[in-house]
């Protein structure tokens, strides 16, 4: 990846993550402000649909990771250059913070800006986030090309998995599956006490997906040429 390609990719990751957090947590905030008009099912669909649109928009540019856990897992799978991991993560977190700052300006009275918070015990949410991110990454490895999530099938499948997992697990852990998605609203709203769950469990789950893929499909299941 040359300097020009990296610059375009970083901008795509920043903008894509901005839209993910703006639309997804925006749905949560609007649902709260307007008395449940969107509903939990609507929030889950909002997250799934925005992920699909991001893949269709930026998948051929940056791979549309919009998720530090996904970027780290792709690097471990040898599908993504290690040198680009930190810049990608910085771009993703920047996009998430900008989205939450925008929502805070639009809805200044909202307490947590759609932050992911455990509904039950910490360990319950940690296990949920680990499993949810493991399965999401396992699906991504199955439908992506190299480190690129692109194409008609990838958008539908990955967006569908995000919506499915948010639908059934959202009331328990918030169904983050994405450190950047949790960092944005947590930092801007000041709800930092449980942020570690959504950073550690999601990365562990995504990395585990790489090794479970190799266990099932063989050592070369993930090792596609870097692009």
C-alpha positions, 0 to 999 in steps of 0.5 A: 500500500503506497502513501496515496492509497493509504491516505485514501484508505484512512479517509474512507475508514474515518468517514465510514466509522463516522457514519456507523456511529452516527447512524447506529448510536443516533438511532439509539438516541432518537429512540430514547428522545422520541419515546421508543418510536424506532424500537429495538428491532429498528436499532438493530436494523439501523446498525446492520444497514449502515454497515452494509452501505459502508461496505458498498461505498468504501469496501474497494478502497479501504476494505471497510473495516470500520472496526479496530478488532477487524483490522487487528484480526486481518493483520494476524491472519496475514491479510493486512500489513502490520504497518497500517494497523495503527493508522487504520485504528487511529482513523476509525477512532477519530471517525467515531469521536467525530460522530459522537461529538456531532450527536452530542451537539444535536442532542445535548441533553442525552446522558450516554449518547448510545454508549454500550453499557452492561445490562447484567454482570460484567462477565456476562457482557464480556462473554457476549462481546467475545462470542459476538465478535468471534462470529462476526469476524468468522463470517467476515473471513469467509466472505472477504477477499484479502482484507477487502470486504466488498461485493454484493454478498459481503455487504448483505451477509456482514450487515445481516450478521451485525443486525442479527447479533444486535437484535438478540444481544443488544439488551444484554451487552449493547452488542458492540463488536467494535471498540471504535463504536464503543469508544466514541460515545463513551469518551464524549459522554464520560461513561468510561467505567465499562469501556475496557470490556468493549475494547478487550473482549471484542479484540480477543473474539476477532483474533480467536476467529482467525485461529478457529478458522485455521483449526477448521480449514487448515493453516492456510485458510486465512493466508491470502496475498496482501493487496 
